[in-house]
């Protein structure tokens, strides 16, 4: 189906990464990605990933309804052109590389997987 047929531009428009310790998780992702995150002043504690208005956005959230762990959905963060540098920062940020940089079949870039400071399994992708 084309974008015209579905009326949708992207398959995903928002994501949440649950955490037990919001400050620790924020420090992890700011260190990992090398960009500051936005601390939202709302009722449910959350910190928002940097993204432009046309991209997919998401946030870290501390909520009694969401628990971190390896069995949930897999989110792939965009590391375009920086995958090697981002992977090098994983241990310093308090994470663990689970799968090293690996080619995506068909020439669609590379990906890697990690465990974050909260125990979530997160993917990284670069074209």
Buried (B, 14 or more C-beta within 10 A) or exposed (E): EEEEEEEEEEEEEEBBBBBEBBEBBBBBBBBBBEEEBEBBEEEEBBBBBEBEEEEBBBBBBBEEEBBBEEEBEEBBBBBEEBBEEBBEBBEEBBBEBBEEBEEEEEEEBBBBBBBBBBBBBBBBBBE
